[in-house]
Amino acid sequence: MPPRKRATAGQGELPGVSSTKEIQDILWKAADKLRGSMDAAQYKEFVLGLVFLKYVSDAFAERRAELAADPELAEIPEHRRGAFLEERDEYTKKDVFWVPQTARWDYIAENAASAEDGVGKLLDDAMDEVMKANNALTGVLPKIFNRDNVDQSRLKQLVDLISDARFTGHGDRPAQDVLGEVYEYFLEKFARAEGKRAGEFYTPASVVRLIVEVLEPYEGRVYDPACGSGGMFVQSGKFVTKRRGRDHSHDIAVYGQEANERTWRLAKMNLAIHGMDPKGVGDRWGDTFDDDKLPDLKADFVMANPPFNMSDWARKADDPRWKFGVPPQSNANYAWLQHIVSKLGDRGSAGVVLANGSMASKQSGEGEIRAALVESDLVACMIALPGNLFRTTAIPACLWFLTKDKTPQGAKALEDRRSQVLFIDARAMGKMIDRTERILTREDLEKISDTYHAWRGTSSAKEKALSYENVPGFCYSATLEEIAKHDHILMPGRYVGAAEAQDDPDAEPVDERITRLTKELFAHLDESARLDAVVREQLGKIGD
């Protein structure tokens, strides 16, 4: 019996499924059936690799359809049209990966049932062919589908389902956008499933958005020294596209490094699926402290969520990055901060997630390093985050925002914030989405980022006619002298003070309330005395 022909990219769709969210949920449930005996890290790579292969195939088919519909095709002799549609340059010049014929999804779907060695062999071969055809993907895609621990019958069911999922044809949204959302959705689902182990590859989306919204990386070099699966880069690209349009999506260039091999592979795929250059995270994984693969980089923006309180790190006491003091072997927090400072360009800025202890620790010289960073006027803003934002750790976290230049910066006409630091206490913000996880809402993100932009006097603040003022309990602009009086401890709660009580126009005047409450108290005492007398009287009668 000949194999049943599956729908080709852009033509088929899951019955009754019309939204990206529905596609995500159905694919997750189907993929979850394959968990079996795989460890979590391998399973994550397995599923995301499959989604990536579908993406490159759909994007290729989308570009092929464009070429086939081009009026110029009619001018090409009929016998040469097929060759024209197979011209590699016609795809790569549009940033579309070249997909060899036997690696295209419709070929895999058509041959999945009849493949002599099973669908797993087909998929491994397809991954290999795509990597050979695209240098940027060399060594990136997983070849793990034909192993003994993979249930081939369930894998075939998943391939069938993915074949029917339509990732193209969603209005004017290209396959890249739809598949990008699916990839991000799966990353988040894996992070929820893996809990603490997910910290190496996933930063909560609302925390990433907050860093990006504060820094506003419209153009220039964006660097992440512990890039995980590339979430900071993806969100930066989305920020530029949303604010300035898709034509400006290449106004930023991304650079990163990741120490974990599997996580590095996820980052490469994540960048590629979002139309960003996967070469930005290098041709190999590596430890940022032991083997800095970008020693000469000077970035306009640095965004990072490095491991909290890391004690097992490659410390070299004579490292030139330690300009403010040698960080202790017991904790790498101040190693990350100094590494990041070393990467900032003359007007560069950074946003870094660290454990709360970094704001006040005095152990092993950390207090002196923090004081040196503050007195060098590198700290722009400190934000205390609410609890429960991170499923991966119970350690309370904060955001450090660093900058090399607090001057008005000429034509930018920013506020002169030299020798000042903005403190924001956001611990009371966010909403719980379940018993254990909190997110920062869109309103929270806007309030925090608007406060920073108003303080700095950015163009976005001017467009909104925002002006900065201290708000008790929420934000305060402190001088370096004030910070020195607090022994250079940077916990926002020390500076913002307590929130002022809100005046209620309908509230009872204080003197009248005191009089009323006093009368009520005496009345209560009188009633208590009366009841006590009644009880005594009744007890006396019982005694008689």
C-alpha positions, -999 to 999 in steps of 0.1 A, spaced: 0 0 0 15 33 -10 22 59 17 -5 84 23 6 118 10 6 144 37 -3 180 32 26 201 21 37 233 39 11 260 38 -17 238 25 -27 215 54 -40 224 88 -51 207 120 -89 201 118 -107 229 137 -74 246 146 -72 283 136 -49 299 162 -12 296 170 -21 289 206 -42 259 196 -13 246 175 11 250 204 -11 231 228 -18 202 205 19 198 195 30 199 231 6 172 241 16 151 212 53 156 218 49 148 255 39 113 246 75 107 235 91 115 268 96 79 276 130 70 289 148 102 276 163 125 301 148 160 302 177 178 285 178 153 256 140 154 253 140 192 250 166 191 223 147 163 205 114 183 203 128 217 196 150 201 169 119 187 152 101 220 154 132 237 139 134 213 110 97 220 102 104 257 104 133 257 79 112 235 56 82 258 58 102 289 53 119 273 22 85 263 8 72 298 14 101 313 -5 97 287 -33 60 297 -36 70 333 -39 94 325 -67 69 303 -85 44 332 -85 69 358 -97 58 371 -132 95 369 -143 92 331 -141 70 331 -172 99 347 -192 122 317 -184 119 287 -208 97 260 -193 125 234 -193 146 257 -171 119 268 -146 125 238 -123 162 246 -121 154 282 -113 133 272 -84 163 252 -71 187 281 -73 203 283 -39 211 320 -41 174 328 -46 168 315 -10 199 325 9 198 362 -3 165 364 15 180 348 47 162 315 40 181 284 48 188 261 19 170 227 24 181 198 2 152 179 -14 154 148 9 154 170 40 122 189 31 93 181 53 69 170 26 95 144 16 99 132 52 61 130 56 55 111 24 82 86 32 77 83 70 55 52 69 75 33 42 110 42 53 130 10 55 150 20 85 122 39 102 113 76 105 141 83 130 167 75 103 149 98 79 150 126 104 187 121 114 196 122 77 176 153 72 193 171 101 227 161 87 218 174 52 206 207 65 237 212 85 260 203 56 241 228 34 243 257 58 275 266 75 258 286 103 241 254 115 272 231 115 271 209 145 239 225 158 210 202 150 203 171 170 208 136 154 191 116 181 159 104 164 170 69 155 182 58 190 169 28 209 151 49 235 129 66 209 95 51 203 94 51 165 56 45 162 49 76 184 76 95 165 57 87 133 25 100 149 42 132 159 56 137 124 21 132 110 6 158 133 33 183 127 28 177 89 -8 188 93 0 219 114 -1 250 92 27 274 101 23 294 69 -8 312 56 -16 330 89 -26 363 72 4 384 66 24 366 93 54 346 79 63 311 90 92 327 110 68 345 133 45 316 139 72 290 144 91 315 166 62 317 189 59 279 190 96 276 198 93 302 226 62 284 239 80 251 241 110 267 258 87 280 285 69 247 289 102 229 293 113 255 319 81 249 339 85 211 336 122 211 346 120 236 375 154 244 390 173 227 362 158 252 337 179 281 350 207 274 326 185 280 295 155 302 305 149 336 320 112 344 328 97 364 299 85 393 320 120 398 335 136 398 300 110 423 287 117 446 317 155 447 309 148 453 273 121 480 279 145 499 303 176 497 280 157 504 247 182 487 224 172 503 191 205 498 173 241 486 179 258 456 194 239 436 220 259 411 241 250 384 266 279 366 283 256 338 296 231 337 268 212 305 276 188 298 248 190 334 235 159 350 250 175 384 256 184 386 219 150 375 206 132 400 229 156 428 217 147 420 181 110 420 189 114 454 206 130 469 176 104 454 152 75 466 174 88 501 178 104 508 144 91 481 121 104 449 106 127 468 82 148 478 112 151 443 126 188 441 115 197 474 132 210 454 161 238 427 159 239 401 186 269 385 203 268 359 231 285 330 248 271 299 265 290 273 285 265 244 282 267 226 248 230 216 246 219 251 256 242 266 231 225 245 204 191 258 215 204 294 212 216 288 177 183 274 166 163 301 185 183 329 167 179 312 133 141 307 138 137 344 146 156 355 116 187 365 136 223 355 127 231 323 146 268 330 142 263 356 169 267 330 196 299 316 181 309 284 165 314 266 198 302 268 234 326 279 261 331 292 296 331 330 296 356 333 325 380 306 313 378 312 276 363 346 266 355 341 229 349 378 223 379 395 240 378 426 219 341 432 219 327 466 230 290 465 232 263 491 232 241 470 253 247 441 276 219 420 290 225 390 312 210 366 337 242 347 349 240 319 374 233 332 409 261 330 436 282 307 414 311 292 435 325 268 409 341 292 384 374 296 366 390 324 387 423 339 377 435 364 403 455 384 377 427 387 351 427 422 337 389 424 340 392 428 377 397 466 377 377 471 408 390 442 429 395 405 427 362 387 432 361 358 456 362 322 446 332 316 467 309 338 446 311 350 410 285 378 412 311 405 411 331 387 385 301 389 362 296 426 369 332 434 362 333 413 331 302 431 318 317 465 326 348 455 306 325 448 276 307 482 276 315 507 249 321 544 258 283 550 260 273 514 267 246 503 292 238 470 308 210 452 326 220 423 348 199 399 370 217 390 402 208 376 436 197 401 462 229 394 482 249 413 456 234 446 468 247 443 503 273 416 507 306 426 524 322 391 524 356 385 508 361 420 496 327 423 478 318 454 497 349 472 485 343 461 448 307 474 451 319 507 465 344 511 437 318 505 411 295 531 427 322 557 432 333 552 395 297 563 387 289 531 368 257 522 386 227 539 370 197 521 386 189 493 411 156 475 410 144 452 438 122 425 421 92 407 437 95 371 448 83 341 429 94 354 395 118 326 390 107 290 390 143 280 388 153 294 422 139 306 455 167 331 459 153 367 458 166 387 428 173 422 417 183 441 386 216 461 382 216 487 355 251 500 346 262 527 323 295 543 311 280 577 305 255 596 326 260 629 309 234 646 286 252 630 256 251 660 233 222 659 209 203 633 229 198 660 255 194 635 284 192 645 320 226 650 336 226 621 361 263 621 371 269 611 407 233 599 410 216 565 412 180 557 408 164 532 432 132 514 424 114 491 448 92 468 428 88 441 454 50 447 457 44 445 420 34 416 397 5 391 399 5 354 408 -5 332 378 -6 300 400 4 290 435 42 293 429 48 317 400 45 355 396 48 376 365 52 413 360 22 426 341 23 450 311 13 478 334 41 469 358 67 469 330 54 503 318 55 519 352 90 508 360 105 516 325 87 549 324 101 558 357 136 551 345 132 569 312 117 600 330 147 600 354 171 597 325 152 621 302 151 598 272 133 606 239 105 581 248 99 599 281 97 632 262 72 618 237 50 608 267 57 642 284 70 623 315 89 641 343 106 624 372 99 628 408 106 607 439 77 586 450 79 574 487 79 536 488 86 532 451 115 553 437 142 576 448 172 593 431 201 592 455 234 610 454 267 591 457 272 609 490 239 595 504 249 560 492 283 563 509 265 571 542 247 538 538 281 521 534 275 516 496 246 492 503 223 493 472 191 478 485 163 501 472 143 497 504 169 518 523 164 548 500 128 549 488 113 549 523 77 540 532 48 547 509 27 577 520 -8 570 531 -33 580 505 -57 608 514 -93 598 512 -116 628 505 -145 610 522 -124 600 553 -135 611 587 -114 640 601 -88 627 626 -100 647 656 -136 636 651 -125 600 647 -105 601 680 -135 615 698 -159 589 683 -135 560 691 -130 573 726 -168 574 732 -171 539 717 -144 526 740 -160 540 771 -194 527 760 -178 493 755 -162 494 790 -195 505 806 -213 476 788 -186 452 800 -190 464 836 -228 460 834 -225 425 820 -200 416 847 -223 428 874 -252 408 859 -230 376 858 -219 381 894 -255 386 905 -266 354 888 -237 335 903 -247 348 937 -282 335 933 -269 301 923 -247 300 954 -277 308 976 
